[in-house]
Structure formats: C-alpha cells, structure tokens
Amino acid sequence: MYICGTDEYGTATETKALEEGLTPQQICDKYFKLHDEVYKWFDISFDHFGRTTTPNQTKYFINSFHYY
C-alpha cells in the first residue's frame, strides 16, 4: 500500500503560505499541482492521497483521541 498526503496545518506550510501571501490550503493546492506532474513523470501513483482538511481525516483524527 502506498499512502501519501498533504498537511495544511504544518508549520512549514504556514510559513510558506505567509511568504507567498496565500492561505495554507491555497499553498498546498499550488504545490500539489507541481508535485503531481513529477509523480506522473516518474509513473508514481498512490493507493490513497489524503489531506488534513478533508472531512475523513478530521473524523479519523478526532476519533483517535476518543479511542485513548
């Protein structure tokens, strides 16, 4: 299984977004487009590509704290 994702809440993302005058989600959208071209060029695909802002990821994160 090959899993990857984008973290809109990371410090590096926040810093880069501030530098470029964008929101963290906008910066992730921008750089995903660039990275996606590289992935395709190398014939790389993912079984799942997630983002921290999706409803599923939010639900999983919240539920992981309720589990413990």
Secondary structure, DSSP 8 states (H G I E B T S, - for coil): --EEEE-TTSHHHHHHHHHHT--HHHHHHHHHHHHHHHHHHTT---SEEEETTSHHHHHHHHHHHHH-
